[in-house]
Amino acid sequence: MAALTSRRMTVNSHETQFFKAMGVRIAQARKKKGLTQQQMADHLGIAQQSYAHYEVGDVRVPAFTLPLLGQLLDLTPNELLADSESPKKAKPGPVSKLDLQFERIRQLPRTKQNFVVDLLDAVIAQASH
């Protein structure tokens, strides 16, 4: 598997709740699969300490890692991003537009993936203000 570049993107106070909840979902799915943090980090091409920060919600999970995370944990990007315990359960059906876009991003060359990630990070940061 190709190694993913890990850039430490700290979470601001407006994002804390979202990334902590996402980290809990990632940790639960990893444990359910019987994987260690080190195994996950190895698959993602990052240090175990960097991966651990994802699970506790201390840093933003880079958008381009979501498809691979989902693949490793048998979750869709939407399941990683949204609380699966919410009362509204999605009806089975066509793949969401977000899932299709993440798949298309995953197919891009690494430099273009990084550009999209930077763009998404900027939009998310601005929307949080």
C-alpha positions as CSV (number, residue, x, y, z in Angstrom):
1,M,0.0,0.0,0.0
2,A,1.2,3.5,-0.7
3,A,2.3,5.5,2.3
4,L,0.1,8.5,3.2
5,T,1.7,11.7,4.2
6,S,0.8,12.6,7.8
7,R,0.4,16.3,8.4
8,R,-0.5,17.2,12.0
9,M,-3.6,19.4,11.7
10,T,-4.7,20.3,15.2
11,V,-8.3,20.6,16.0
12,N,-9.8,23.9,17.0
13,S,-12.4,24.3,19.7
14,H,-15.3,24.3,17.2
15,E,-14.2,20.9,15.7
16,T,-13.4,19.1,18.9
17,Q,-16.7,17.4,19.4
18,F,-16.9,16.2,15.8
19,F,-13.3,14.8,15.7
20,K,-13.6,13.2,19.2
21,A,-16.8,11.4,18.1
22,M,-15.2,10.3,14.8
23,G,-12.2,9.0,16.7
24,V,-14.5,6.9,18.9
25,R,-16.1,5.4,15.8
26,I,-12.6,4.7,14.3
27,A,-11.4,3.1,17.6
28,Q,-14.5,1.0,18.0
29,A,-14.4,-0.3,14.4
30,R,-10.6,-1.1,14.7
31,K,-11.2,-3.1,17.9
32,K,-14.1,-4.9,16.3
33,K,-11.8,-5.9,13.4
34,G,-9.2,-7.1,16.0
35,L,-6.5,-4.7,14.7
36,T,-4.0,-2.8,16.8
37,Q,-3.2,0.9,16.4
38,Q,0.2,-0.1,15.1
39,Q,-1.3,-2.3,12.4
40,M,-3.6,0.5,11.3
41,A,-0.7,3.0,11.3
42,D,1.4,0.5,9.2
43,H,-1.5,0.2,6.6
44,L,-1.8,4.0,6.5
45,G,1.9,4.6,6.3
46,I,2.1,6.8,9.4
47,A,3.5,6.5,12.9
48,Q,1.4,4.8,15.5
49,Q,1.4,8.0,17.6
50,S,-0.1,9.9,14.7
51,Y,-2.8,7.3,14.3
52,A,-3.5,7.4,18.1
53,H,-4.2,11.1,17.7
54,Y,-6.9,10.3,15.2
55,E,-8.6,8.0,17.7
56,V,-8.7,10.6,20.5
57,G,-9.7,13.4,18.2
58,D,-6.6,15.6,18.8
59,V,-5.9,16.1,15.1
60,R,-8.0,16.3,11.9
61,V,-8.0,13.1,10.0
62,P,-6.9,14.1,6.5
63,A,-9.7,13.7,4.0
64,F,-7.6,11.6,1.6
65,T,-7.2,8.9,4.3
66,L,-10.9,8.4,4.7
67,P,-11.3,5.9,1.8
68,L,-8.4,3.8,3.0
69,L,-9.6,4.0,6.7
70,G,-13.0,2.9,5.6
71,Q,-11.6,0.0,3.5
72,L,-9.5,-1.2,6.4
73,L,-12.5,-0.9,8.8
74,D,-15.3,-2.0,6.4
75,L,-16.9,1.4,6.8
76,T,-18.0,3.9,4.2
77,P,-16.6,7.5,4.4
78,N,-20.1,8.6,5.5
79,E,-20.1,6.0,8.3
80,L,-16.7,7.4,9.5
81,L,-18.0,11.0,9.3
82,A,-21.5,10.6,10.7
83,D,-22.8,9.1,13.9
84,S,-24.2,5.6,12.9
85,E,-26.2,5.6,16.1
86,S,-28.3,8.5,15.0
87,P,-32.1,7.8,14.8
88,K,-32.2,8.5,11.0
89,K,-31.0,5.3,9.4
90,A,-30.0,5.7,5.8
91,K,-32.1,3.6,3.4
92,P,-30.1,1.1,1.4
93,G,-29.7,2.4,-2.1
94,P,-27.4,4.1,-4.5
95,V,-23.9,5.1,-3.3
96,S,-24.0,8.7,-2.0
97,K,-22.4,11.5,-3.9
98,L,-19.9,12.0,-1.1
99,D,-18.8,8.4,-1.3
100,L,-18.4,8.7,-5.1
101,Q,-16.3,11.8,-4.7
102,F,-14.0,10.2,-2.2
103,E,-13.5,7.3,-4.5
104,R,-12.6,9.7,-7.4
105,I,-10.2,11.6,-5.1
106,R,-8.5,8.4,-4.1
107,Q,-7.8,7.7,-7.8
108,L,-6.1,11.0,-8.3
109,P,-2.3,11.3,-8.3
110,R,-0.9,12.1,-4.8
111,T,-0.1,15.8,-5.6
112,K,-3.7,16.4,-6.7
113,Q,-5.0,14.5,-3.6
114,N,-3.0,16.8,-1.4
115,F,-4.4,19.9,-3.2
116,V,-8.0,18.6,-2.7
117,V,-7.2,17.9,1.0
118,D,-5.8,21.4,1.5
119,L,-8.8,22.9,-0.2
120,L,-11.2,20.9,2.0
121,D,-9.3,21.8,5.1
122,A,-9.5,25.5,4.2
123,V,-13.3,25.2,3.6
124,I,-13.9,23.3,6.8
125,A,-11.8,25.7,8.8
126,Q,-13.6,28.7,7.4
127,A,-17.1,27.1,8.0
128,S,-16.1,26.5,11.6
129,H,-15.7,30.2,12.3
